[in-house]
Amino acid sequence: MKIYLPISSAWESLSWALDQLEYEIEDKDIKEKSLYIKAVRPSDEGIFTLIFDDEAVKKTFKIYLKDFDKDSTNVFFFDISEENDSETKSFSYELFKNILEKLKK
């Protein structure tokens, strides 16, 4: 995803959007411009989340920002478990769609 903001503004906007979407931010590295979120992919919700709460199926994902040019920033998504299956890809598309919706408001 590309955000048409300088990296410092993109960082603040992304952090704000994730907070508004109520994602659990596990760690932030301001210098590296990366953060780790814990989330449950919709495909993982089911009987285990009913019995053990969602902690049993939460996964950690990394979001990393990198300068593209002075007025825009590239945003990268990494699945820490390295599964990168179709459910994770669907989750990342939905996550970025929700982030963009928050940023447009």
Secondary structure, 3 states (H helix, E strand, C coil): CEECCCHHHHHHHHHHHHHHCCCEEEEEECCCCEEEEEECCHHHCCHHHHHHCHHHCCEEEEEEEEEEECCEEEEEEEECCCCCCHHHHHHHHHHHHHHHHHHHC
